[in-house]
Amino acid sequence: MSDDVVWDKAKGELRVLGQRHTAVDMQGFCEHLDLIVGPKIAEVVMNQHELRQGKEDAASARQRNPKATLRELVDFFENAVALSGVGVMKAVIHDDSSSPIDLEISNPCVKQTTGSARSFLFSYWCGIFSVLLDKEFKIDDVTYDDKGNLMKGRIVPR
């Protein structure tokens, strides 16, 4: 698997860590989706998509590297998120398995704390941790610090 971003202009391809991606204005996409169907429905739609994607990606990463530690896999996904342009992610996992997982994204590509943007940034991680920790997670508390350009969220076991 590649460790970086490859942009092949001749093929019209953008690859992040070996997987094909597209460059999308997520801020505009989330705003438009929220306008079309309303922020509550947009949040549910984005949640279902990102949750599933996170689960699939975590299961695939675990299968490719069954001996990897939780921290190694989380580091892999933090790197992937940064490479894909979402922002710089930091996940804080506490020792107590019933504790929330704190997530921080500096320079996030979307800045809303409601609607599809909320789900876009955090539901993917709910899916990842649902697979890696073998229990379901949901988004709890989401805030945005405009001065620090920092999105903070918490995911909690269901």
Order of alpha helices (4+ residues) and beta strands (2+ residues): beta-beta-beta-alpha-alpha-alpha-beta-beta-alpha-beta-beta
